[in-house]
């Protein structure tokens, strides 16, 4: 992925290794990315027939704020967020042997949708790489070809977003991530290092980078994505999120803004603690010893 590698090493980007909590299957991981909460193993059962997501999420907050969201890809998103997209085209993940058409069905929309100005958020979920893993494992010769294809897709989107920025004062944000990793046999669902470690790259002209500025990928939690996206989009952080703002993303902002963003995250996490931990009390530290009061009188 030469274009992606260039952006990670020298471009206006921040890259991370995001740890996904088990179970490392698609539906719970989408929930974690969008709600910032920790789905349980009951979601493994629901993975093949996902019910609508009732929890607060970045998608719900974006729709409430009037953001126009378009989605193409894994139909799990359409099941989780059935009334949130102004346009969508879901693809089934049932036919694991298909790693070509399943991605072409996403990419075929790109040329037209990138020229349009009637959307605020575009979400794409490609399945081909995952399917190749299931068929022939992570060392398959098909992997290289698929990564090259994905690199071209990212270049197409990034180039389009950069050209559009000449017409608007606000920078765009491009997020590249995986919902889960892949074991040595190409499967996923458990807690091996290969299954829980996922790439997370945030790309934006707002992330100014000087020559020689080496940024090593930091290890973070996948649940940090929801809080970071919410703040980036000017939305409330989903109320059940346990994630933290990815601070490198805002380090270039004025100090006052950095403090405001951290305050928003702190208040949200504090409310979550108060609602879920009965023993939690704000300011529960021991009070300082009081100085004796009274009046002195001459005897």
NUFI-549428 format. One record per residue (C-alpha): residue number from 0; residue in three letters; x, y, z. Coordinates in steps of 0.001 Angstrom, whole numbers, plus 500000, padded with zeros to 6 digits. Example, Ala and Ser with C-alpha at 12.3 -4.5 7.8 and 13.67 -1.06 7.14 Angstrom:
REM residues 2
<r><num>0</num><residu>ALA</residu><x>512300</x><y>495500</y><z>507800</z></r>
<r><num>1</num><residu>SER</residu><x>513670</x><y>498940</y><z>507140</z></r>
END
This chain:
REM residues 299
<r><num>0</num><residu>UNK</residu><x>500000</x><y>500000</y><z>500000</z></r>
<r><num>1</num><residu>UNK</residu><x>502524</x><y>502653</y><z>498847</z></r>
<r><num>2</num><residu>UNK</residu><x>500140</x><y>505629</y><z>498909</z></r>
<r><num>3</num><residu>UNK</residu><x>498856</x><y>504796</y><z>502382</z></r>
<r><num>4</num><residu>UNK</residu><x>502422</x><y>504196</y><z>503575</z></r>
<r><num>5</num><residu>UNK</residu><x>503445</x><y>507625</y><z>502306</z></r>
<r><num>6</num><residu>UNK</residu><x>500549</x><y>509274</y><z>504173</z></r>
<r><num>7</num><residu>UNK</residu><x>501440</x><y>507418</y><z>507380</z></r>
<r><num>8</num><residu>UNK</residu><x>505162</x><y>508218</y><z>507212</z></r>
<r><num>9</num><residu>UNK</residu><x>505189</x><y>511726</y><z>505721</z></r>
<r><num>10</num><residu>UNK</residu><x>501625</x><y>512933</y><z>505133</z></r>
<r><num>11</num><residu>UNK</residu><x>499160</x><y>514982</y><z>507195</z></r>
<r><num>12</num><residu>UNK</residu><x>498026</x><y>512034</y><z>509292</z></r>
<r><num>13</num><residu>UNK</residu><x>498035</x><y>510357</y><z>512684</z></r>
<r><num>14</num><residu>UNK</residu><x>498266</x><y>506575</y><z>512843</z></r>
<r><num>15</num><residu>UNK</residu><x>497494</x><y>504209</y><z>515701</z></r>
<r><num>16</num><residu>UNK</residu><x>497285</x><y>500537</y><z>516572</z></r>
<r><num>17</num><residu>UNK</residu><x>493757</x><y>500188</y><z>517959</z></r>
<r><num>18</num><residu>UNK</residu><x>493080</x><y>497225</y><z>520236</z></r>
<r><num>19</num><residu>UNK</residu><x>489717</x><y>495539</y><z>519678</z></r>
<r><num>20</num><residu>UNK</residu><x>488245</x><y>493686</y><z>522644</z></r>
<r><num>21</num><residu>UNK</residu><x>486998</x><y>490123</y><z>522086</z></r>
<r><num>22</num><residu>UNK</residu><x>484738</x><y>488942</y><z>520538</z></r>
<r><num>23</num><residu>UNK</residu><x>486564</x><y>490003</y><z>517357</z></r>
<r><num>24</num><residu>UNK</residu><x>483644</x><y>489597</y><z>514974</z></r>
<r><num>25</num><residu>UNK</residu><x>482088</x><y>492308</y><z>512837</z></r>
<r><num>26</num><residu>UNK</residu><x>478856</x><y>493381</y><z>514526</z></r>
<r><num>27</num><residu>UNK</residu><x>480268</x><y>493925</y><z>518046</z></r>
<r><num>28</num><residu>UNK</residu><x>483246</x><y>495753</y><z>516565</z></r>
<r><num>29</num><residu>UNK</residu><x>481057</x><y>498144</y><z>514564</z></r>
<r><num>30</num><residu>UNK</residu><x>479136</x><y>498810</y><z>517789</z></r>
<r><num>31</num><residu>UNK</residu><x>482394</x><y>499519</y><z>519631</z></r>
<r><num>32</num><residu>UNK</residu><x>483603</x><y>501892</y><z>516894</z></r>
<r><num>33</num><residu>UNK</residu><x>480359</x><y>503866</y><z>516777</z></r>
<r><num>34</num><residu>UNK</residu><x>479198</x><y>503793</y><z>520425</z></r>
<r><num>35</num><residu>UNK</residu><x>482537</x><y>503655</y><z>522251</z></r>
<r><num>36</num><residu>UNK</residu><x>481054</x><y>500983</y><z>524547</z></r>
<r><num>37</num><residu>UNK</residu><x>482099</x><y>497376</y><z>525132</z></r>
<r><num>38</num><residu>UNK</residu><x>479746</x><y>494845</y><z>523496</z></r>
<r><num>39</num><residu>UNK</residu><x>479458</x><y>491438</y><z>525147</z></r>
<r><num>40</num><residu>UNK</residu><x>479707</x><y>487877</y><z>523906</z></r>
<r><num>41</num><residu>UNK</residu><x>475920</x><y>487749</y><z>523387</z></r>
<r><num>42</num><residu>UNK</residu><x>476666</x><y>489846</y><z>520299</z></r>
<r><num>43</num><residu>UNK</residu><x>478456</x><y>486862</y><z>518749</z></r>
<r><num>44</num><residu>UNK</residu><x>475054</x><y>485175</y><z>518550</z></r>
<r><num>45</num><residu>UNK</residu><x>473554</x><y>488297</y><z>516993</z></r>
<r><num>46</num><residu>UNK</residu><x>476399</x><y>488742</y><z>514515</z></r>
<r><num>47</num><residu>UNK</residu><x>474600</x><y>486933</y><z>511665</z></r>
<r><num>48</num><residu>UNK</residu><x>471240</x><y>488600</y><z>512277</z></r>
<r><num>49</num><residu>UNK</residu><x>471969</x><y>492000</y><z>513793</z></r>
<r><num>50</num><residu>UNK</residu><x>469047</x><y>493817</y><z>515407</z></r>
<r><num>51</num><residu>UNK</residu><x>468752</x><y>497597</y><z>515198</z></r>
<r><num>52</num><residu>UNK</residu><x>471162</x><y>499330</y><z>517587</z></r>
<r><num>53</num><residu>UNK</residu><x>469300</x><y>501196</y><z>520326</z></r>
<r><num>54</num><residu>UNK</residu><x>472366</x><y>502594</y><z>522113</z></r>
<r><num>55</num><residu>UNK</residu><x>473574</x><y>506144</y><z>521571</z></r>
<r><num>56</num><residu>UNK</residu><x>476144</x><y>506332</y><z>518776</z></r>
<r><num>57</num><residu>UNK</residu><x>478072</x><y>508688</y><z>516526</z></r>
<r><num>58</num><residu>UNK</residu><x>475655</x><y>507723</y><z>513724</z></r>
<r><num>59</num><residu>UNK</residu><x>472593</x><y>508642</y><z>515810</z></r>
<r><num>60</num><residu>UNK</residu><x>474122</x><y>511918</y><z>516960</z></r>
<r><num>61</num><residu>UNK</residu><x>475120</x><y>512787</y><z>513378</z></r>
<r><num>62</num><residu>UNK</residu><x>471621</x><y>512107</y><z>512045</z></r>
<r><num>63</num><residu>UNK</residu><x>470061</x><y>514136</y><z>514886</z></r>
<r><num>64</num><residu>UNK</residu><x>472374</x><y>517030</y><z>513968</z></r>
<r><num>65</num><residu>UNK</residu><x>471135</x><y>516879</y><z>510373</z></r>
<r><num>66</num><residu>UNK</residu><x>474237</x><y>515246</y><z>508886</z></r>
<r><num>67</num><residu>UNK</residu><x>473544</x><y>513434</y><z>505621</z></r>
<r><num>68</num><residu>UNK</residu><x>475139</x><y>509971</y><z>505786</z></r>
<r><num>69</num><residu>UNK</residu><x>475707</x><y>507628</y><z>502847</z></r>
<r><num>70</num><residu>UNK</residu><x>476751</x><y>504004</y><z>503308</z></r>
<r><num>71</num><residu>UNK</residu><x>478030</x><y>501292</y><z>500937</z></r>
<r><num>72</num><residu>UNK</residu><x>479295</x><y>497882</y><z>502014</z></r>
<r><num>73</num><residu>UNK</residu><x>478672</x><y>495205</y><z>504650</z></r>
<r><num>74</num><residu>UNK</residu><x>474907</x><y>495123</y><z>505252</z></r>
<r><num>75</num><residu>UNK</residu><x>475487</x><y>494733</y><z>509016</z></r>
<r><num>76</num><residu>UNK</residu><x>475592</x><y>498547</y><z>509152</z></r>
<r><num>77</num><residu>UNK</residu><x>472181</x><y>498797</y><z>507485</z></r>
<r><num>78</num><residu>UNK</residu><x>470712</x><y>496367</y><z>510039</z></r>
<r><num>79</num><residu>UNK</residu><x>472273</x><y>498225</y><z>512982</z></r>
<r><num>80</num><residu>UNK</residu><x>471269</x><y>501674</y><z>511674</z></r>
<r><num>81</num><residu>UNK</residu><x>468128</x><y>500993</y><z>509579</z></r>
<r><num>82</num><residu>UNK</residu><x>466829</x><y>504582</y><z>509285</z></r>
<r><num>83</num><residu>UNK</residu><x>470009</x><y>506616</y><z>509494</z></r>
<r><num>84</num><residu>UNK</residu><x>471332</x><y>506715</y><z>505921</z></r>
<r><num>85</num><residu>UNK</residu><x>470012</x><y>509006</y><z>503191</z></r>
<r><num>86</num><residu>UNK</residu><x>471368</x><y>506458</y><z>500692</z></r>
<r><num>87</num><residu>UNK</residu><x>472804</x><y>502974</y><z>501078</z></r>
<r><num>88</num><residu>UNK</residu><x>473722</x><y>499796</y><z>499233</z></r>
<r><num>89</num><residu>UNK</residu><x>474404</x><y>496817</y><z>501478</z></r>
<r><num>90</num><residu>UNK</residu><x>476419</x><y>493758</y><z>500461</z></r>
<r><num>91</num><residu>UNK</residu><x>476077</x><y>490364</y><z>502141</z></r>
<r><num>92</num><residu>UNK</residu><x>479033</x><y>488780</y><z>503904</z></r>
<r><num>93</num><residu>UNK</residu><x>477435</x><y>485331</y><z>503669</z></r>
<r><num>94</num><residu>UNK</residu><x>479284</x><y>484239</y><z>500499</z></r>
<r><num>95</num><residu>UNK</residu><x>482807</x><y>484077</y><z>501905</z></r>
<r><num>96</num><residu>UNK</residu><x>484215</x><y>482676</y><z>498640</z></r>
<r><num>97</num><residu>UNK</residu><x>483473</x><y>486003</y><z>496921</z></r>
<r><num>98</num><residu>UNK</residu><x>486235</x><y>488550</y><z>497404</z></r>
<r><num>99</num><residu>UNK</residu><x>485838</x><y>490413</y><z>494100</z></r>
<r><num>100</num><residu>UNK</residu><x>482216</x><y>491400</y><z>493419</z></r>
<r><num>101</num><residu>UNK</residu><x>481644</x><y>492093</y><z>497095</z></r>
<r><num>102</num><residu>UNK</residu><x>484148</x><y>494975</y><z>496855</z></r>
<r><num>103</num><residu>UNK</residu><x>483303</x><y>496043</y><z>493307</z></r>
<r><num>104</num><residu>UNK</residu><x>479749</x><y>496645</y><z>494553</z></r>
<r><num>105</num><residu>UNK</residu><x>481190</x><y>499294</y><z>496879</z></r>
<r><num>106</num><residu>UNK</residu><x>483776</x><y>500857</y><z>494562</z></r>
<r><num>107</num><residu>UNK</residu><x>481329</x><y>501229</y><z>491652</z></r>
<r><num>108</num><residu>UNK</residu><x>479594</x><y>504043</y><z>493562</z></r>
<r><num>109</num><residu>UNK</residu><x>482744</x><y>506068</y><z>494237</z></r>
<r><num>110</num><residu>UNK</residu><x>483220</x><y>508089</y><z>491047</z></r>
<r><num>111</num><residu>UNK</residu><x>479687</x><y>509488</y><z>491200</z></r>
<r><num>112</num><residu>UNK</residu><x>479357</x><y>509995</y><z>494958</z></r>
<r><num>113</num><residu>UNK</residu><x>482715</x><y>511774</y><z>495303</z></r>
<r><num>114</num><residu>UNK</residu><x>481588</x><y>514362</y><z>492735</z></r>
<r><num>115</num><residu>UNK</residu><x>478350</x><y>515045</y><z>494584</z></r>
<r><num>116</num><residu>UNK</residu><x>477937</x><y>517644</y><z>497289</z></r>
<r><num>117</num><residu>UNK</residu><x>474806</x><y>516259</y><z>498949</z></r>
<r><num>118</num><residu>UNK</residu><x>476418</x><y>514316</y><z>501811</z></r>
<r><num>119</num><residu>UNK</residu><x>478350</x><y>515038</y><z>505006</z></r>
<r><num>120</num><residu>UNK</residu><x>479573</x><y>511545</y><z>505911</z></r>
<r><num>121</num><residu>UNK</residu><x>480442</x><y>508621</y><z>503636</z></r>
<r><num>122</num><residu>UNK</residu><x>481006</x><y>505183</y><z>505187</z></r>
<r><num>123</num><residu>UNK</residu><x>482461</x><y>502291</y><z>503174</z></r>
<r><num>124</num><residu>UNK</residu><x>482892</x><y>498775</y><z>504563</z></r>
<r><num>125</num><residu>UNK</residu><x>484899</x><y>496468</y><z>502272</z></r>
<r><num>126</num><residu>UNK</residu><x>484719</x><y>492700</y><z>502847</z></r>
<r><num>127</num><residu>UNK</residu><x>487164</x><y>491232</y><z>500307</z></r>
<r><num>128</num><residu>UNK</residu><x>490263</x><y>491189</y><z>502503</z></r>
<r><num>129</num><residu>UNK</residu><x>488369</x><y>489423</y><z>505293</z></r>
<r><num>130</num><residu>UNK</residu><x>487008</x><y>486841</y><z>502843</z></r>
<r><num>131</num><residu>UNK</residu><x>490464</x><y>486076</y><z>501420</z></r>
<r><num>132</num><residu>UNK</residu><x>491660</x><y>485444</y><z>504970</z></r>
<r><num>133</num><residu>UNK</residu><x>488858</x><y>482959</y><z>505570</z></r>
<r><num>134</num><residu>UNK</residu><x>489555</x><y>481175</y><z>502267</z></r>
<r><num>135</num><residu>UNK</residu><x>493344</x><y>480945</y><z>502219</z></r>
<r><num>136</num><residu>UNK</residu><x>494836</x><y>482731</y><z>505247</z></r>
<r><num>137</num><residu>UNK</residu><x>496884</x><y>485912</y><z>505740</z></r>
<r><num>138</num><residu>UNK</residu><x>499840</x><y>484674</y><z>503672</z></r>
<r><num>139</num><residu>UNK</residu><x>497773</x><y>484094</y><z>500544</z></r>
<r><num>140</num><residu>UNK</residu><x>499153</x><y>485678</y><z>497334</z></r>
<r><num>141</num><residu>UNK</residu><x>495671</x><y>487186</y><z>496933</z></r>
<r><num>142</num><residu>UNK</residu><x>496282</x><y>489435</y><z>499967</z></r>
<r><num>143</num><residu>UNK</residu><x>498858</x><y>491609</y><z>498171</z></r>
<r><num>144</num><residu>UNK</residu><x>496548</x><y>492237</y><z>495224</z></r>
<r><num>145</num><residu>UNK</residu><x>493665</x><y>493143</y><z>497526</z></r>
<r><num>146</num><residu>UNK</residu><x>495798</x><y>495542</y><z>499582</z></r>
<r><num>147</num><residu>UNK</residu><x>496924</x><y>497206</y><z>496348</z></r>
<r><num>148</num><residu>UNK</residu><x>493260</x><y>497582</y><z>495330</z></r>
<r><num>149</num><residu>UNK</residu><x>492412</x><y>499128</y><z>498703</z></r>
<r><num>150</num><residu>UNK</residu><x>495378</x><y>501501</y><z>498385</z></r>
<r><num>151</num><residu>UNK</residu><x>493994</x><y>502734</y><z>495059</z></r>
<r><num>152</num><residu>UNK</residu><x>490575</x><y>503273</y><z>496636</z></r>
<r><num>153</num><residu>UNK</residu><x>492098</x><y>505315</y><z>499455</z></r>
<r><num>154</num><residu>UNK</residu><x>494111</x><y>507387</y><z>496972</z></r>
<r><num>155</num><residu>UNK</residu><x>490969</x><y>508094</y><z>494906</z></r>
<r><num>156</num><residu>UNK</residu><x>489024</x><y>509258</y><z>497991</z></r>
<r><num>157</num><residu>UNK</residu><x>491883</x><y>511303</y><z>499441</z></r>
<r><num>158</num><residu>UNK</residu><x>492621</x><y>513038</y><z>496138</z></r>
<r><num>159</num><residu>UNK</residu><x>488936</x><y>513917</y><z>495720</z></r>
<r><num>160</num><residu>UNK</residu><x>488604</x><y>515276</y><z>499261</z></r>
<r><num>161</num><residu>UNK</residu><x>491725</x><y>517429</y><z>498849</z></r>
<r><num>162</num><residu>UNK</residu><x>490405</x><y>518966</y><z>495627</z></r>
<r><num>163</num><residu>UNK</residu><x>487049</x><y>519722</y><z>497295</z></r>
<r><num>164</num><residu>UNK</residu><x>488778</x><y>521544</y><z>500150</z></r>
<r><num>165</num><residu>UNK</residu><x>489616</x><y>524373</y><z>497742</z></r>
<r><num>166</num><residu>UNK</residu><x>485891</x><y>525197</y><z>497704</z></r>
<r><num>167</num><residu>UNK</residu><x>485257</x><y>525077</y><z>501463</z></r>
<r><num>168</num><residu>UNK</residu><x>487013</x><y>526558</y><z>504521</z></r>
<r><num>169</num><residu>UNK</residu><x>486540</x><y>523382</y><z>506587</z></r>
<r><num>170</num><residu>UNK</residu><x>489054</x><y>520515</y><z>506264</z></r>
<r><num>171</num><residu>UNK</residu><x>487808</x><y>516980</y><z>505617</z></r>
<r><num>172</num><residu>UNK</residu><x>488666</x><y>513917</y><z>507693</z></r>
<r><num>173</num><residu>UNK</residu><x>489425</x><y>510511</y><z>506181</z></r>
<r><num>174</num><residu>UNK</residu><x>489503</x><y>507557</y><z>508585</z></r>
<r><num>175</num><residu>UNK</residu><x>490959</x><y>504191</y><z>507593</z></r>
<r><num>176</num><residu>UNK</residu><x>490407</x><y>501348</y><z>510043</z></r>
<r><num>177</num><residu>UNK</residu><x>489723</x><y>497650</y><z>510453</z></r>
<r><num>178</num><residu>UNK</residu><x>486960</x><y>496205</y><z>512591</z></r>
<r><num>179</num><residu>UNK</residu><x>489149</x><y>493257</y><z>513629</z></r>
<r><num>180</num><residu>UNK</residu><x>492387</x><y>491506</y><z>512745</z></r>
<r><num>181</num><residu>UNK</residu><x>493122</x><y>488044</y><z>511388</z></r>
<r><num>182</num><residu>UNK</residu><x>494707</x><y>484999</y><z>513019</z></r>
<r><num>183</num><residu>UNK</residu><x>497514</x><y>482978</y><z>511461</z></r>
<r><num>184</num><residu>UNK</residu><x>494858</x><y>480713</y><z>509927</z></r>
<r><num>185</num><residu>UNK</residu><x>492829</x><y>483637</y><z>508593</z></r>
<r><num>186</num><residu>UNK</residu><x>489992</x><y>483416</y><z>511101</z></r>
<r><num>187</num><residu>UNK</residu><x>488908</x><y>485852</y><z>513808</z></r>
<r><num>188</num><residu>UNK</residu><x>486688</x><y>485956</y><z>516886</z></r>
<r><num>189</num><residu>UNK</residu><x>489185</x><y>485202</y><z>519656</z></r>
<r><num>190</num><residu>UNK</residu><x>491808</x><y>487282</y><z>521477</z></r>
<r><num>191</num><residu>UNK</residu><x>495168</x><y>486558</y><z>519830</z></r>
<r><num>192</num><residu>UNK</residu><x>497410</x><y>489569</y><z>519138</z></r>
<r><num>193</num><residu>UNK</residu><x>496787</x><y>489220</y><z>515395</z></r>
<r><num>194</num><residu>UNK</residu><x>493011</x><y>489275</y><z>515907</z></r>
<r><num>195</num><residu>UNK</residu><x>492756</x><y>492210</y><z>518325</z></r>
<r><num>196</num><residu>UNK</residu><x>495300</x><y>494620</y><z>516791</z></r>
<r><num>197</num><residu>UNK</residu><x>493762</x><y>496774</y><z>514075</z></r>
<r><num>198</num><residu>UNK</residu><x>495116</x><y>499688</y><z>512017</z></r>
<r><num>199</num><residu>UNK</residu><x>493643</x><y>503147</y><z>512583</z></r>
<r><num>200</num><residu>UNK</residu><x>494749</x><y>506069</y><z>510407</z></r>
<r><num>201</num><residu>UNK</residu><x>493256</x><y>509568</y><z>510540</z></r>
<r><num>202</num><residu>UNK</residu><x>494109</x><y>511749</y><z>507554</z></r>
<r><num>203</num><residu>UNK</residu><x>493341</x><y>515471</y><z>507307</z></r>
<r><num>204</num><residu>UNK</residu><x>494965</x><y>518663</y><z>506066</z></r>
<r><num>205</num><residu>UNK</residu><x>494300</x><y>519936</y><z>509603</z></r>
<r><num>206</num><residu>UNK</residu><x>497123</x><y>517682</y><z>510831</z></r>
<r><num>207</num><residu>UNK</residu><x>500010</x><y>519842</y><z>509651</z></r>
<r><num>208</num><residu>UNK</residu><x>503305</x><y>518003</y><z>509466</z></r>
<r><num>209</num><residu>UNK</residu><x>506745</x><y>519476</y><z>509004</z></r>
<r><num>210</num><residu>UNK</residu><x>509542</x><y>517630</y><z>507142</z></r>
<r><num>211</num><residu>UNK</residu><x>511303</x><y>515204</y><z>509474</z></r>
<r><num>212</num><residu>UNK</residu><x>508316</x><y>515007</y><z>511857</z></r>
<r><num>213</num><residu>UNK</residu><x>508367</x><y>511292</y><z>512718</z></r>
<r><num>214</num><residu>UNK</residu><x>505135</x><y>510063</y><z>514272</z></r>
<r><num>215</num><residu>UNK</residu><x>505264</x><y>506543</y><z>515641</z></r>
<r><num>216</num><residu>UNK</residu><x>501881</x><y>504763</y><z>515822</z></r>
<r><num>217</num><residu>UNK</residu><x>500554</x><y>504867</y><z>519386</z></r>
<r><num>218</num><residu>UNK</residu><x>498638</x><y>501968</y><z>520923</z></r>
<r><num>219</num><residu>UNK</residu><x>495065</x><y>502966</y><z>521737</z></r>
<r><num>220</num><residu>UNK</residu><x>491665</x><y>501343</y><z>522248</z></r>
<r><num>221</num><residu>UNK</residu><x>489174</x><y>500829</y><z>519430</z></r>
<r><num>222</num><residu>UNK</residu><x>486555</x><y>502388</y><z>521720</z></r>
<r><num>223</num><residu>UNK</residu><x>488475</x><y>505700</y><z>521535</z></r>
<r><num>224</num><residu>UNK</residu><x>487268</x><y>506194</y><z>517952</z></r>
<r><num>225</num><residu>UNK</residu><x>483697</x><y>507210</y><z>518883</z></r>
<r><num>226</num><residu>UNK</residu><x>484729</x><y>510036</y><z>521234</z></r>
<r><num>227</num><residu>UNK</residu><x>487315</x><y>511303</y><z>518734</z></r>
<r><num>228</num><residu>UNK</residu><x>484895</x><y>511267</y><z>515786</z></r>
<r><num>229</num><residu>UNK</residu><x>482181</x><y>512973</y><z>517832</z></r>
<r><num>230</num><residu>UNK</residu><x>484490</x><y>515813</y><z>518858</z></r>
<r><num>231</num><residu>UNK</residu><x>485867</x><y>516129</y><z>515318</z></r>
<r><num>232</num><residu>UNK</residu><x>482321</x><y>516443</y><z>513944</z></r>
<r><num>233</num><residu>UNK</residu><x>481152</x><y>518842</y><z>516670</z></r>
<r><num>234</num><residu>UNK</residu><x>478722</x><y>516248</y><z>518078</z></r>
<r><num>235</num><residu>UNK</residu><x>477988</x><y>515077</y><z>521634</z></r>
<r><num>236</num><residu>UNK</residu><x>480049</x><y>512046</y><z>522632</z></r>
<r><num>237</num><residu>UNK</residu><x>477808</x><y>508924</y><z>522787</z></r>
<r><num>238</num><residu>UNK</residu><x>476693</x><y>508710</y><z>526403</z></r>
<r><num>239</num><residu>UNK</residu><x>477836</x><y>505099</y><z>526999</z></r>
<r><num>240</num><residu>UNK</residu><x>481289</x><y>505606</y><z>525488</z></r>
<r><num>241</num><residu>UNK</residu><x>484211</x><y>504519</y><z>527654</z></r>
<r><num>242</num><residu>UNK</residu><x>486738</x><y>505897</y><z>525176</z></r>
<r><num>243</num><residu>UNK</residu><x>489191</x><y>508766</y><z>525395</z></r>
<r><num>244</num><residu>UNK</residu><x>489827</x><y>511481</y><z>522853</z></r>
<r><num>245</num><residu>UNK</residu><x>492867</x><y>510554</y><z>520739</z></r>
<r><num>246</num><residu>UNK</residu><x>494872</x><y>513543</y><z>521905</z></r>
<r><num>247</num><residu>UNK</residu><x>497448</x><y>513702</y><z>519060</z></r>
<r><num>248</num><residu>UNK</residu><x>494536</x><y>514590</y><z>516762</z></r>
<r><num>249</num><residu>UNK</residu><x>493964</x><y>517924</y><z>518575</z></r>
<r><num>250</num><residu>UNK</residu><x>497541</x><y>518759</y><z>519625</z></r>
<r><num>251</num><residu>UNK</residu><x>497855</x><y>521288</y><z>516817</z></r>
<r><num>252</num><residu>UNK</residu><x>494831</x><y>523256</y><z>518002</z></r>
<r><num>253</num><residu>UNK</residu><x>495038</x><y>526304</y><z>520304</z></r>
<r><num>254</num><residu>UNK</residu><x>495438</x><y>525403</y><z>523988</z></r>
<r><num>255</num><residu>UNK</residu><x>491971</x><y>526757</y><z>524832</z></r>
<r><num>256</num><residu>UNK</residu><x>490376</x><y>524377</y><z>522300</z></r>
<r><num>257</num><residu>UNK</residu><x>492426</x><y>521417</y><z>523523</z></r>
<r><num>258</num><residu>UNK</residu><x>491231</x><y>522027</y><z>527075</z></r>
<r><num>259</num><residu>UNK</residu><x>487621</x><y>522380</y><z>525924</z></r>
<r><num>260</num><residu>UNK</residu><x>487765</x><y>519059</y><z>524040</z></r>
<r><num>261</num><residu>UNK</residu><x>489299</x><y>517292</y><z>527057</z></r>
<r><num>262</num><residu>UNK</residu><x>486662</x><y>518850</y><z>529308</z></r>
<r><num>263</num><residu>UNK</residu><x>483845</x><y>517526</y><z>527077</z></r>
<r><num>264</num><residu>UNK</residu><x>485317</x><y>514015</y><z>527276</z></r>
<r><num>265</num><residu>UNK</residu><x>485856</x><y>514268</y><z>531043</z></r>
<r><num>266</num><residu>UNK</residu><x>482294</x><y>515432</y><z>531749</z></r>
<r><num>267</num><residu>UNK</residu><x>480848</x><y>512620</y><z>529609</z></r>
<r><num>268</num><residu>UNK</residu><x>482966</x><y>509944</y><z>531348</z></r>
<r><num>269</num><residu>UNK</residu><x>482135</x><y>511395</y><z>534758</z></r>
<r><num>270</num><residu>UNK</residu><x>478393</x><y>511140</y><z>534022</z></r>
<r><num>271</num><residu>UNK</residu><x>478864</x><y>507565</y><z>532859</z></r>
<r><num>272</num><residu>UNK</residu><x>480624</x><y>506716</y><z>536136</z></r>
<r><num>273</num><residu>UNK</residu><x>477964</x><y>508382</y><z>538246</z></r>
<r><num>274</num><residu>UNK</residu><x>475190</x><y>506466</y><z>536494</z></r>
<r><num>275</num><residu>UNK</residu><x>476889</x><y>503048</y><z>536580</z></r>
<r><num>276</num><residu>UNK</residu><x>479064</x><y>502956</y><z>539703</z></r>
<r><num>277</num><residu>UNK</residu><x>476958</x><y>503482</y><z>542849</z></r>
<r><num>278</num><residu>UNK</residu><x>480008</x><y>504150</y><z>545035</z></r>
<r><num>279</num><residu>UNK</residu><x>481331</x><y>506846</y><z>542682</z></r>
<r><num>280</num><residu>UNK</residu><x>480937</x><y>510372</y><z>544000</z></r>
<r><num>281</num><residu>UNK</residu><x>482338</x><y>513456</y><z>542407</z></r>
<r><num>282</num><residu>UNK</residu><x>485042</x><y>514864</y><z>544653</z></r>
<r><num>283</num><residu>UNK</residu><x>485032</x><y>511882</y><z>547010</z></r>
<r><num>284</num><residu>UNK</residu><x>488530</x><y>512694</y><z>548297</z></r>
<r><num>285</num><residu>UNK</residu><x>488909</x><y>513348</y><z>552068</z></r>
<r><num>286</num><residu>UNK</residu><x>488164</x><y>516963</y><z>552934</z></r>
<r><num>287</num><residu>UNK</residu><x>491124</x><y>518970</y><z>554248</z></r>
<r><num>288</num><residu>UNK</residu><x>491311</x><y>519477</y><z>558005</z></r>
<r><num>289</num><residu>UNK</residu><x>489406</x><y>522573</y><z>559095</z></r>
<r><num>290</num><residu>UNK</residu><x>491202</x><y>525325</y><z>560978</z></r>
<r><num>291</num><residu>UNK</residu><x>489615</x><y>525907</y><z>564449</z></r>
<r><num>292</num><residu>UNK</residu><x>487399</x><y>528942</y><z>564574</z></r>
<r><num>293</num><residu>UNK</residu><x>486415</x><y>531172</y><z>567480</z></r>
<r><num>294</num><residu>UNK</residu><x>487441</x><y>534407</y><z>569211</z></r>
<r><num>295</num><residu>UNK</residu><x>490218</x><y>534917</y><z>571664</z></r>
<r><num>296</num><residu>UNK</residu><x>489419</x><y>536822</y><z>574816</z></r>
<r><num>297</num><residu>UNK</residu><x>491715</x><y>538265</y><z>577394</z></r>
<r><num>298</num><residu>UNK</residu><x>491234</x><y>536646</y><z>580745</z></r>
END
